[in-house]
Amino acid sequence: MGLLKKKHEKHSHPTFKGFLTAVLATIAAMFLLLLAGLSLAGTAVAFIATMPLFVVFSPVLVPAGITTGLLAMGLATSGGSGLTALSIMSWLKKLTVKELPKIPGQTLVTGAHS
């Protein structure tokens, strides 16, 4: 019976490249978070500035918004239904049509046996 040696896990220290990657990723994440905050603030200011126009023109904008929403929903539904139908037909074709393996140099003979 031999002597078993336990392998010790080697703990590696962080490399400069790994440290630099972590720092740059943190800076990029903070920059993107700042852009998201600025975008949110700009949207809020624009919404507050244009709110009186929405109130004044609401008899026109509300029916137009409802119509546009229904149109977009109808287009999305018809596109989704068409895509579903195509995928079902493709699945049925694969299920019913069994293709024979193609062997180079041989031709497929169908019909009566010779």
Secondary structure, DSSP 4 states (H G I P E B T S, - for coil): -PPPPPPPPP-PPPPHHHHHHHHHHHHHHHHHHHHHHHHHHHHHHHHHHHHHHHHHTHHHHHHHHHHHHHHHHHHHHHHHHHHHHHHHHHHHHHHH--PPPP-TT-----SS--
